[in-house]
Amino acid sequence: TVELAGIFVQIGLLPNTDFLKASKVELTNRGEIVINERNETNVKGVFAAGDCTTVPYKQIIIATGEGAKASLSAFDYIIRSGL
């Protein structure tokens, strides 16, 4: 038994992006997907979100918000491009 005031559980530090290594999507040397402030990658029409990206903090609540932002950016892209 360990008495604690709180606990912070951290899992995995390496992004699961090996499947993108043969693609044109830009990755950092640590395997993170490079995104801009709108979650766009260097490939037109491809968006990314979550802990596998270059977002500075790797937390579930941040990844959730980034997912919402990426989906809105993708929706905006589709509307503006007439797809």
C-alpha positions as CSV (number, residue, x, y, z in Angstrom):
1,T,0.0,0.0,0.0
2,V,1.3,3.4,-0.9
3,E,-0.5,6.5,0.4
4,L,-0.7,9.2,-2.3
5,A,-2.4,12.5,-2.8
6,G,-2.6,11.9,-6.5
7,I,-1.1,9.9,-9.4
8,F,-0.1,10.7,-12.9
9,V,0.1,7.7,-15.3
10,Q,2.2,8.1,-18.4
11,I,2.3,5.6,-21.2
12,G,4.4,5.3,-24.3
13,L,6.6,8.1,-25.5
14,L,7.1,7.0,-29.1
15,P,4.4,7.8,-31.7
16,N,2.9,4.9,-33.6
17,T,3.6,6.4,-37.1
18,D,5.8,3.8,-38.7
19,F,3.2,3.2,-41.3
20,L,3.8,6.8,-42.6
21,K,7.5,6.4,-43.2
22,A,7.0,5.5,-46.8
23,S,4.5,8.3,-47.4
24,K,5.0,12.0,-48.2
25,V,3.8,13.1,-44.8
26,E,6.6,14.9,-43.0
27,L,7.8,13.4,-39.8
28,T,10.2,14.6,-37.2
29,N,13.3,12.6,-36.3
30,R,11.2,11.2,-33.4
31,G,8.5,10.1,-35.7
32,E,5.9,12.8,-34.9
33,I,3.7,14.1,-37.7
34,V,4.6,17.7,-38.5
35,I,1.4,19.9,-38.3
36,N,0.7,23.6,-38.4
37,E,-1.8,25.5,-36.2
38,R,-4.7,24.2,-38.3
39,N,-3.5,20.6,-37.9
40,E,-2.6,20.5,-41.6
41,T,0.3,18.3,-42.7
42,N,2.6,19.1,-45.6
43,V,0.3,17.0,-47.8
44,K,-2.7,19.0,-49.1
45,G,-5.9,17.7,-47.7
46,V,-4.2,15.5,-45.0
47,F,-4.8,16.5,-41.4
48,A,-3.5,15.0,-38.1
49,A,-4.2,15.3,-34.4
50,G,-3.1,13.9,-31.1
51,D,0.0,12.6,-29.4
52,C,1.5,11.4,-32.7
53,T,1.8,15.1,-33.9
54,T,4.2,17.9,-33.0
55,V,1.6,19.4,-30.6
56,P,3.8,20.3,-27.5
57,Y,1.9,18.5,-24.7
58,K,1.0,14.8,-24.9
59,Q,-2.2,14.5,-22.9
60,I,-5.6,12.9,-23.6
61,I,-7.5,16.2,-23.1
62,I,-5.2,18.0,-25.4
63,A,-5.4,15.2,-28.0
64,T,-9.2,15.4,-27.8
65,G,-9.2,19.1,-28.5
66,E,-6.7,18.7,-31.3
67,G,-9.0,16.1,-32.9
68,A,-11.9,18.5,-32.8
69,K,-9.7,21.2,-34.3
70,A,-8.4,18.9,-37.1
71,S,-12.0,17.8,-38.0
72,L,-13.1,21.5,-38.3
73,S,-10.0,22.3,-40.4
74,A,-10.8,19.3,-42.6
75,F,-14.4,20.4,-42.9
76,D,-13.3,23.9,-43.8
77,Y,-10.9,22.5,-46.4
78,I,-13.6,20.4,-48.0
79,I,-16.1,23.3,-48.1
80,R,-13.6,25.7,-49.6
81,S,-12.2,23.3,-52.2
82,G,-15.6,22.2,-53.4
83,L,-15.0,18.5,-52.9
